[in-house]
Amino acid sequence: MNRIVNKQNRLPREVWVAGISLKGLWPVKTIEQRMKDVLERMEQVYPFEPDIICLPETINLSWVDEQPTLAEVAEEEHTHGPITSMIAKEAKKQNCYIICPIVTKKDGLFYNSAILLNREGKTDGVFHKVHPVSTEIIAGQYYKAKGVTPGVIKAPVYNTDFGNVGMQICFDANWTESWQSMSGDGAELVGFPSQGPFTYTLRNHAWMNQYAIVSATGEDAQIIDKTGDTVALDGEFERWVCAPVNLEKEIVQIWPQVLKFKDIRKKYKRKLHIRIYHEENWASFESLDPEVKVKDVLKEFDIPTFKEQIREATKIQEKYRI
């Protein structure tokens, strides 16, 4: 259920995240009509005052009859072309970050990209799809004349005013290296523009790498918490999602930490929510009070985060591996 709350009532690390689906907006004849429809759908999430909005893959080209060559439609990465300028205007007007997925050009090459626009409408970063499908790469198959070039495997992570953001695009869901590298570099939220949904795959990436994911696809839009739980999923009546994600949350291994949970609950009461995932032997610690920082609580009770535990275990394993 979507609910609107005043920003003054938000927790310090409560981030309002939105994703826009293209379902019902395709096929369409022209790029102009596609962008008009997208802008109208984006208006549905503005009352929530989102911190970040994710748009679907190649927003201006997917399922559009009008198909110019990449040379005609690709935009320079740090010089806003017509589509980026249009979305950047919305970012500035609504005071939010927007992930704008388009084809970009750089040094004579074309990329299936996602541009992270900041609250001022300026470019904070550009991600290149790491694993384009073969028809995107091979000239004359999906795109006329030339295809796109695969991006580097180590995906960048960008710092925003609410946390660290990474990006992946569509077919990238089928590989793990980039998702893992973003986790190692501190990503807390990953934007996923796509044509297809990849629902269970995304839940697994969120769970294994412990960051939230917002997807915006040709078929659905959804928000997934770092625990792999679905926070919001669109459907027939609303083809968009907008909901809060609390980044003040950590995952810990149950045993033997569970022996300390009683004392932690006794001290922090409703200021801290501990949820046990019995089927996984994990637990999540989530702060519900502006004064309570989860890592401080874990340090106080000498409890490592799951990531810290895995790093330490890996270090020991490598030391003794033959």
C-alpha positions in Angstrom: 0.0 0.0 0.0 1.3 3.4 -0.9 1.0 6.1 1.8 2.1 9.7 1.8 3.9 11.1 4.8 5.4 14.5 5.6 9.2 14.7 5.2 9.4 16.0 8.8 8.1 12.6 10.1 10.7 10.6 8.2 13.6 8.8 9.9 17.1 10.1 9.2 17.9 7.3 6.7 14.4 6.7 5.4 14.6 7.0 1.6 11.5 7.3 -0.6 12.1 5.3 -3.7 10.1 5.2 -6.9 10.0 3.0 -10.0 8.1 3.5 -13.2 6.8 0.7 -15.4 6.2 0.9 -19.1 3.4 -1.5 -19.0 0.4 -0.1 -20.9 2.6 2.5 -22.7 3.8 0.2 -25.4 3.9 -0.3 -28.3 3.9 3.4 -29.4 4.8 5.0 -32.8 7.1 7.8 -31.9 9.7 8.8 -29.3 7.9 12.0 -28.7 4.7 10.1 -27.7 6.7 7.8 -25.5 8.3 10.6 -23.5 5.0 12.4 -23.2 3.4 9.2 -21.7 6.4 8.6 -19.4 6.3 12.2 -18.0 2.6 11.9 -17.3 3.1 8.6 -15.4 6.0 10.1 -13.4 3.6 12.7 -12.1 1.8 10.0 -10.1 4.8 9.6 -7.7 5.5 13.3 -7.2 3.1 13.7 -4.2 5.3 11.3 -2.3 8.3 13.6 -2.6 10.6 10.7 -3.7 14.3 11.0 -3.1 15.0 8.9 -6.3 13.1 7.7 -9.3 14.2 4.9 -11.6 13.0 4.8 -15.2 13.0 1.7 -17.5 15.7 0.7 -19.9 16.3 2.7 -23.0 13.3 4.7 -22.0 12.9 6.5 -25.4 13.5 3.5 -27.7 12.0 0.3 -26.1 8.9 -0.9 -27.9 8.8 2.3 -30.1 8.2 1.9 -33.8 10.4 4.9 -34.6 13.9 3.5 -34.6 16.7 5.9 -35.7 20.3 4.8 -35.9 22.3 5.0 -32.7 24.3 7.8 -34.2 21.1 9.8 -34.6 19.7 9.2 -31.1 22.7 8.6 -28.8 23.5 11.4 -26.4 26.9 12.6 -25.1 27.4 11.4 -21.6 28.1 14.7 -19.9 26.4 17.0 -22.3 22.6 16.7 -21.9 20.8 15.9 -25.1 17.1 16.1 -25.6 16.0 13.2 -23.5 18.5 13.8 -20.7 17.5 17.5 -20.6 13.9 16.6 -20.4 14.4 14.3 -17.4 16.9 16.6 -15.8 14.3 19.3 -15.8 12.0 17.0 -13.8 14.8 16.1 -11.4 15.5 19.8 -10.6 11.8 20.7 -10.4 10.9 17.8 -8.1 14.2 18.0 -6.1 15.0 14.3 -6.6 17.5 12.0 -8.1 16.4 10.3 -11.3 18.0 7.3 -13.1 17.6 8.1 -16.8 18.4 5.1 -19.1 19.3 6.0 -22.7 21.9 5.1 -25.3 25.0 7.3 -24.8 28.1 7.8 -27.0 31.7 8.2 -25.9 34.9 8.1 -27.9 33.1 6.9 -31.0 31.4 4.0 -29.1 27.8 3.5 -28.1 26.6 2.2 -24.8 23.3 1.1 -23.3 23.5 3.4 -20.3 21.8 4.7 -17.1 22.6 8.3 -16.2 22.2 9.2 -12.5 20.9 12.8 -12.4 21.1 14.6 -9.1 18.5 17.0 -7.4 19.9 19.9 -9.5 19.4 18.0 -12.7 23.1 17.5 -13.2 24.9 14.2 -14.1 26.4 12.5 -11.0 27.4 9.4 -12.9 27.0 7.2 -15.9 26.7 3.4 -15.9 27.2 1.2 -19.0 25.3 -2.0 -19.3 27.9 -4.7 -18.6 26.1 -7.6 -20.4 24.1 -6.4 -23.4 22.3 -9.2 -25.3 24.0 -10.3 -28.5 21.4 -8.6 -30.7 22.3 -5.3 -29.1 26.0 -5.7 -29.8 25.9 -7.1 -33.3 25.4 -4.3 -35.9 22.1 -4.4 -37.8 20.3 -6.8 -35.5 18.5 -4.8 -32.9 20.0 -1.4 -33.8 20.7 -0.2 -37.3 24.2 0.2 -38.6 26.1 -0.1 -35.3 25.5 -1.9 -31.9 26.4 -1.1 -28.4 29.6 -1.9 -26.5 29.6 -3.9 -23.2 30.6 -1.9 -20.1 33.3 -2.8 -17.6 32.5 -5.5 -15.1 33.3 -3.5 -12.0 30.2 -1.3 -11.7 30.7 2.1 -10.2 29.0 3.2 -6.9 27.9 6.8 -6.5 27.5 8.8 -3.3 24.3 10.7 -3.0 22.9 12.8 -0.1 21.0 9.8 1.2 23.4 6.9 0.6 25.5 5.0 -2.0 23.8 4.1 -5.3 24.7 1.6 -7.9 23.1 0.6 -11.2 22.6 -2.5 -13.3 20.6 -2.9 -16.5 18.3 -5.8 -17.6 20.5 -8.8 -18.8 23.1 -7.9 -16.2 20.8 -9.7 -13.8 22.1 -13.0 -15.1 25.7 -12.5 -13.8 27.0 -11.9 -10.3 30.3 -10.2 -10.5 29.1 -6.6 -10.8 26.4 -7.1 -8.2 29.1 -8.4 -5.8 31.5 -5.6 -6.6 28.9 -2.9 -5.8 28.3 -4.6 -2.5 32.0 -4.5 -1.7 32.1 -0.8 -2.6 29.3 0.0 -0.2 26.2 0.2 -2.4 23.0 0.6 -0.3 20.5 1.0 -3.2 20.7 -0.3 -6.7 18.6 1.0 -9.6 17.6 -1.6 -12.1 16.2 -0.3 -15.4 15.1 -3.2 -17.6 12.8 -4.5 -20.2 12.0 -7.7 -18.3 11.2 -8.1 -14.6 13.7 -10.7 -13.2 11.7 -10.7 -10.0 13.2 -13.7 -8.1 16.7 -13.0 -9.5 16.6 -9.5 -8.0 15.4 -10.7 -4.7 18.3 -13.0 -4.6 20.8 -10.3 -5.5 19.3 -8.0 -2.8 19.5 -10.8 -0.2 23.0 -12.0 -1.1 24.5 -8.6 -1.4 22.5 -6.8 1.2 21.3 -3.7 -0.5 17.9 -2.5 -1.6 16.9 -2.6 -5.3 14.4 -0.5 -7.2 13.4 -1.8 -10.6 11.7 -0.1 -13.5 10.9 -2.3 -16.4 8.7 -2.7 -19.5 6.5 -5.1 -17.5 6.6 -4.1 -13.9 8.2 -1.9 -11.2 9.2 -3.0 -7.7 11.1 -2.2 -4.6 13.0 -4.9 -2.8 14.6 -4.4 0.7 18.1 -5.6 1.5 16.6 -8.7 3.1 15.1 -9.8 -0.2 11.6 -8.8 0.9 9.3 -7.1 -1.6 8.5 -3.6 -0.3 6.2 -2.6 -3.2 5.1 -4.1 -6.5 3.0 -2.5 -9.2 0.0 -4.1 -10.8 -3.0 -3.6 -13.0 -4.3 -0.5 -11.2 -1.1 1.4 -10.7 1.9 1.0 -13.0 4.4 2.6 -10.7 5.7 2.1 -7.1 6.8 4.6 -4.5 7.6 3.5 -0.9 10.1 4.1 1.9 13.2 2.0 2.4 15.1 2.4 5.7 18.8 2.3 5.1 19.5 2.2 8.9 19.3 -1.6 8.8 21.9 -4.4 9.1 21.8 -8.2 8.8 23.5 -10.6 11.3 24.0 -14.3 11.6 21.6 -15.8 14.2 24.0 -18.0 16.2 25.3 -17.3 18.8 24.1 -13.7 18.5 20.5 -14.6 19.3 21.6 -15.2 22.9 22.0 -11.4 23.2 18.6 -10.4 21.6 16.7 -10.5 24.9 19.0 -7.9 26.5 19.0 -5.7 23.4 15.2 -5.7 23.3 15.0 -4.9 27.0 17.2 -1.9 26.5 16.0 -0.5 23.2 12.3 -1.6 23.3 10.4 -0.2 20.3 13.3 2.0 19.2 14.9 -1.1 17.5 13.1 -3.7 15.5 14.8 -7.2 15.3 13.3 -9.5 12.8 14.4 -13.2 12.8 14.4 -15.0 9.4 14.1 -18.5 10.9 14.3 -20.2 7.5 17.7 -18.6 6.9 19.2 -18.3 10.4 19.6 -14.6 9.8 18.2 -11.6 11.6 17.7 -7.9 10.6 18.3 -5.0 13.0 16.3 -1.9 12.0 16.4 1.4 13.8 13.0 3.1 14.4 14.4 6.0 16.3 16.5 8.9 15.0 18.9 8.6 18.0 19.6 4.9 17.5 22.3 3.8 15.1 22.3 0.1 14.3 26.0 -0.2 14.0 26.4 1.4 17.4 24.1 -1.1 18.9 25.9 -4.0 17.3 29.2 -2.7 18.5 27.8 -2.2 22.0 26.8 -5.9 22.1 29.9 -7.2 20.2 27.8 -8.5 17.3 29.4 -8.5 13.8 27.3 -7.7 10.7 26.9 -10.6 8.3 29.2 -8.9 5.8 31.9 -8.5 8.5 31.5 -12.1 9.5 31.8 -13.3 5.9 34.9 -11.1 5.3 36.6 -12.5 8.4 35.7 -16.1 7.5 37.1 -15.6 3.9 40.3 -14.1 5.3 40.9 -17.2 7.5 39.9 -19.6 4.7 42.4 -18.0 2.3 45.1 -18.1 4.9 44.8 -21.9 5.3 43.8 -22.8 1.7 46.2 -25.2 0.1 
